[in-house]
Amino acid sequence: MHDLTIDRVQTRLLDVPLVRPHRFARTGMTAQPIMLLTISTSGGATGTGEGVVPGGPWWGGESVETMQLVVERYLAPVLLGRRADDIENLQRDLGDVVAGNLFAKAAVEVALHDAWARALGVPVHTLLGGLARTSVPVTWALGTEPAGEVVDEALAKLDGGGHTSFKLKMGAQEPAADVARVVEVAEKLRDSAGVRVDLNARWDLATSLRWLPALADAGVELVEQPVPAAEVDWLRQISAALRIPVMADESLRTPSDAFRLASSGAAGVFSVKTTKSGGLRRSAEITAIGAAAGVPCHAGTSIEGPVGTAATLHLACAAPGMTWGSELFGPLLMTEQLAVEPLRYADGHLHLPDGPGLGVDLDPAIVERLTRR
Ligand SMILES: [Mg+2]
């Protein structure tokens, strides 16, 4: 039998350049920082996870720097000497030492699954219960640039990548100008692609009720997280007022959040991210709660590299309730693929890789070159 005792936990920070600057409502980035975490077992298996937030601590308070500190100082001592497959007990014990910090814990939890699966010689999705599908559709994320630029990028992606759905970030401008910009994009793409918007929690209830119906009228098919994370009743009122679904993202991090959102009718779609929820197992639970409540799930991203993207891909392919596609475009936004065998995007879909574990082996020379000094 393979000895699954954890004998080493290592982290490093990478800065991966992007093919173009990526803008959010109030911030932007030209390179994505990634905390790469590896867990080694006495039997010789190595598992990898990524600690990633979208560009910095604005989304949820964690950054790659806080993650590295939390892992090295507090989480690694709990892991050393324990078995890599003792995941539920390890998560409980990690939670006894560190509250919250779900992005950091996700890197650990994914690395445990990768190491365990590699020791068994099986893919990670086997540990999650097998496959519901072998690929997921990928929405391409457009930035907060003017309508003309955004439409040009969307049309190029329709031709080149087979993407048939686009997500626009909003919240960088005043609502009237922002809505006019999105309406222009939605009307230009109306017959060729779906358009979704993400407010990243920047509006209040009155602004949402005033402006979101115009987006629905212009053909926008989904509105993501218009109001702050804690305002679940606002989400409920917005969902009741709109004829298109409202997707919960910042409001949804734990299975308890999923239960509250589903039972109050606050969200029509769940954005599930392994990063914000502490890993694969809690994300699978959230998807199951959605399925039981009639709320379809979408595989979201924090703009991970190939390891983190593959982790969510295994979950998305294993979870029957993940029926609203994905935004797993992270590696496409990066100038370097990091992996020996890049993840396969074709026909607007991301396809499950072969091989044990996550099916992603990183190129040590590229990792070394991008490591922060
Ligand atoms: Mg979002």
Residues whose N, C-alpha, C, O or C-beta is under 5 A from the ligand:
A	BS01	MG	D198 D249
